[in-house]
Amino acid sequence: MADAHVDHDYHLVDPSPWPIMGAFSAFVLAAGFIMFMHDMGNWVFALGGAMLI
């Protein structure tokens, strides 16, 4: 009976949601900083910082 497990020459890791979450959080932080500099939305800057932590 054939083995269903394929052996690779390299290690395959499971997908993680953290890279896309970090990228989205950095975008919100950058957009919030721009809004903060224009006195439009301080809460967006704080939200982006909280999401990164």
C-alpha positions as CSV (number, residue, x, y, z in Angstrom):
1,M,0.0,0.0,0.0
2,A,1.4,3.4,-1.0
3,D,2.1,6.0,1.7
4,A,-0.1,9.1,1.3
5,H,2.5,11.3,3.0
6,V,4.9,13.1,0.6
7,D,8.5,13.7,1.8
8,H,9.9,17.1,0.8
9,D,13.5,18.2,0.7
10,Y,12.4,21.3,2.8
11,H,10.2,22.0,5.7
12,L,6.6,23.2,5.0
13,V,5.0,25.3,7.7
14,D,1.3,25.7,8.3
15,P,-0.3,29.0,7.1
16,S,-0.5,31.8,9.7
17,P,-2.9,34.7,9.8
18,W,-0.4,37.0,11.6
19,P,1.4,38.4,8.5
20,I,-1.8,39.8,7.0
21,M,-2.9,41.0,10.4
22,G,0.4,42.8,10.9
23,A,0.3,44.4,7.4
24,F,-3.3,45.6,8.0
25,S,-2.4,46.9,11.4
26,A,0.6,48.8,10.0
27,F,-1.7,50.3,7.3
28,V,-4.2,51.5,9.9
29,L,-1.3,52.9,12.0
30,A,0.1,54.8,9.0
31,A,-3.4,56.1,7.9
32,G,-4.1,57.1,11.5
33,F,-0.8,58.9,11.7
34,I,-1.6,60.9,8.6
35,M,-5.1,61.7,10.0
36,F,-3.4,62.6,13.4
37,M,-1.1,65.1,11.6
38,H,-4.2,66.7,10.0
39,D,-6.2,66.8,13.2
40,M,-8.8,64.5,11.7
41,G,-8.9,61.3,13.8
42,N,-6.7,60.6,16.8
43,W,-8.6,57.4,17.5
44,V,-7.5,55.8,14.2
45,F,-3.8,56.3,15.2
46,A,-4.5,54.8,18.6
47,L,-6.4,51.9,17.1
48,G,-3.5,51.1,14.7
49,G,-1.1,51.2,17.6
50,A,-3.3,48.9,19.7
51,M,-3.7,46.4,16.9
52,L,0.1,46.1,16.5
53,I,0.5,45.4,20.2
